[in-house]
Amino acid sequence: MGNHLKRLENELVSAAHSFRLINRQVKVVNYLLRRLELNYHRDIVTDGYSCGTRRKLSTALALIGHPQILLLDEPSSGMDPRTKRHLWKIISEEVKGKCAVVLTSHSMEECEALCSRLAIMVKGQFRCLGSLQHIKNRFGSGFTVKMYLANASCDAEAITYFMQRRFPSTYLKDQHSTMVEYHVAVAPGGVADIFDQLESNKTALQIKHFSVSQTTLDEVFINFAMEKIGMETIPLHSEEEACDDLGFNKAVQT
């Protein structure tokens, strides 16, 4: 039957039948429709579905038969934020139920929400493999410092001068109204040093409050994509991140 004639319910019933769930077809279909929030679409022709709804249908089909391994390609693409988080919750529940999930994604937010292990590919080649924290520590560069000033008239140039004197590699990343954001490439004393310096000069610089964070996964990904991290600096065999550890039980991202 052509896709233009199929309803969502037909898709799920056919899939359930192929898994020999004949006696439980209706129960399985109703469970998946409810779990993936697809009840509203059960009588609608699948050809008219939005991208996000098709992704949900694909996930529902993949979950039939309680698979031990789940392969997903950009599972939350085209979904609104609430639906996206609901899907991530379902995927996380599958992982807790001892299902190995391997997925691909361009969303680092999705990677951080779902992955225990991550691989980044550039031009078809693996560039790194490891836990999220390992990759941030190994390939991240520096810290992001975000400050909120007492008012918009505060002297941002004075703060920039202050930061560059204490951390010479600092540069201003963004400035908007009372917010200024800096990238500190090297801080000899780490986060504690940055905190000490800002806390000691908070009043003089008219800083209302500030935050210091490690380089984000997004920044690491962009650096790989822009070839800012050379091949020679990336051993795939690294400590507990060795290739024979490919039997990890949660997720791989590309």
Helices and strands as residue ranges (DSSP letters): G 3-5, H 8-18, G 22-24, H 25-35, G 39-41, G 46-48, H 51-63, E 69-73, H 81-96, E 100-104, H 108-114, E 118-122, E 125-130, H 132-139, E 143-149, H 156-166, E 171-176, E 179-184, H 190-200, E 207-214, H 217-225, G 231-233, G 239-241, G 243-245
